[in-house]
């Protein structure tokens, strides 16, 4: 019968904890587990001797043996996790992949229609002297609402329209920006007029159907100087829509509207024909709203530290998915985000076919 004194278990404890610590791999560790705790393992074998002991000895030795068993088992699990992490790190280092290359050499990659449309927009406005400005997706109340002359009781602030983040210690809440207009505010705060920028980027609103998405893309434009007027706004946007859709005589009209951050405000429609159940852009009896615009409200200028008695300007904004759907005949906005390779192969673009006003926009 094996001895049941504490010294023997102390030696056994040291033996198996050392074996666990020295295991160089998961397979070696499993072999240690079997030899110590398996059906024929050394510690398991000692458990079988309890039946031949006196009740007092069995109680004492059994308790210490169970503690030993639990300690070795815990050490094995800890070591297994460590070895697993090391094995994963080694595998990741060994199996590096250049994600900029096509997944399969025989298949050429495609540019997503959103990326292509943004490039087309940048190309057109770039020729007009606009530069690209960017800002954070997570905004505070001032940049997303207050600076844009949006009242505290405006419906756009409500929870059903805006994604609010958890309340901060001071009681304020950050939001996922509902438009790219905060980029205009940040630009006016940092730069002195004259200003001429476009602001493409992701925006977020609580809405989802075939023509709306909780996350979508907008591009907004801003011009601030001492002489800009409504005529410049109209000329800029007429030239843009005609260049983007590739229709030189595309009818364009401006309808009076209301936006808190512009005054006067106008929605822009383009001509189309819906006869025969099909939508064709160009001359026809119908109109389609395409974007919003207006002269920057004096309150917005003052909120950004710009003298509204000296400077004025115009702003506009449009949904990138919307104009991409119209130009490329994409019927459902949700398909932009479904990661369907068949869809991307059908609607995607050749990577090297970069749009420009010199080389032409992809149609």
Secondary structure as UniProt FT lines:
FT   HELIX           6..22
FT   HELIX           26..37
FT   TURN            39..40
FT   HELIX           42..47
FT   HELIX           48..52
FT   HELIX           55..94
FT   TURN            99..100
FT   TURN            105..106
FT   STRAND          110..111
FT   HELIX           113..127
FT   TURN            128..129
FT   STRAND          131..132
FT   STRAND          138..139
FT   HELIX           141..144
FT   HELIX           146..148
FT   TURN            152..153
FT   HELIX           155..157
FT   TURN            159..161
FT   TURN            169..170
FT   STRAND          175..176
FT   HELIX           181..190
FT   STRAND          195..204
FT   TURN            210..211
FT   STRAND          215..225
FT   HELIX           230..245
FT   TURN            248..249
FT   STRAND          252..259
FT   TURN            260..261
FT   STRAND          262..273
FT   HELIX           275..277
FT   STRAND          280..281
FT   STRAND          286..296
FT   HELIX           298..303
FT   TURN            304..305
FT   TURN            308..310
FT   STRAND          312..319
FT   HELIX           320..328
FT   HELIX           333..337
FT   HELIX           341..347
FT   STRAND          349..350
FT   TURN            351..352
FT   TURN            357..359
//
